Amino acid sequence: MAEENNDRRDKTITLTKLKPQEYRLWVITARATFDVYGVLDIVEGREPDPTPVNPDGAPGAINTQHRSKIQKWKRNHGLAREALLKALEPAELLKVGPVQGSAPEIWNRLEKEYGQVIRTEYVRALRAFYSYEKDDKTSMEDHINRFEKLLQDVEYTKPPTFQPRDRGEVNMAFMSTLGENWKTFLQAKGSEIDTMDMAVLYAEVRTSKLSRSGTQTTIPPQPPEAKALSTQFQGNRRGRGGGNSGYQRGRGRGRGRGGIGKRYSRPEFDPNKYCTRCEKQGHDITACWTAAKEREARNTGSSGTGNINQRESSSDRPYQPSFTRPRY
């Protein structure tokens, strides 16, 4: 008797506590535990009590060999029944009270109470699964994890009579979430996509995504120091070219209203131009300050500008550089 008690303590079956909202997950772990202890067939009703029963319901004759088999079944059944009852909270224990003497009946009672599929949840999971699409803000890793979660929701809520989804169907569903930009990738895979393992498909999509990102040229933002230098350089150019009103105001100070500095800005140096009035390189007569002053004097009736027309008429002749060293 002591050896039997020790054997019973060694073989005590322990299940995790049942949470009704997680019944399906609990069934997976419970079945695995019962299988390890060799009592799963008893729990699921495939191995009934071997005790013989006469047509009138009385126990039949039992020989020595048969007795040993009956005792083993009763011991295993007791372990399974105990494990099921210990896994239930008081509220669930009350529900299985009428069938507490039979492990298979307790198992079936829990299935009827918590295992029935709520078809509205299955429809919701299907809708979320097939309508999911990747957006630009979601990384590929997060997208894959989200897709896997949606697929698990579908498998978890589907009716027991439904077959698992075909691998090719799942792969095509995943590719559809990536959008039109992955059409070339899908065409390159061809029929291979129908049999490809999901882990392999995920790995190839990650690699392809990284290669695509690597081919894109990204212009780095301009550092603040370079931006400040660029702004200063542009400001200086505008000042020299006459585009800066502050420069013009500076040049007109002290010369009275209507001074030359306020009307005519300093021309920008151009090595391809030659002024026939100043006989200098860098601008032409149309931008010459000297010619401008002379034109202004002529318009107001001043004298001393009789040779302006002659000089201006020759402003279109091509530039002829002089190689004679000037004298100072």
Helices and strands as residue ranges (DSSP letters): H 2-10, G 20-22, H 23-36, H 40-43, H 64-86, H 90-95, G 97-99, H 103-114, H 119-131, H 140-157, H 167-176, G 180-182, H 183-189, G 190-194, H 198-215, H 224-241, H 245-252, H 260-263, E 270-275, E 280-282, G 285-287, H 289-299, H 308-313
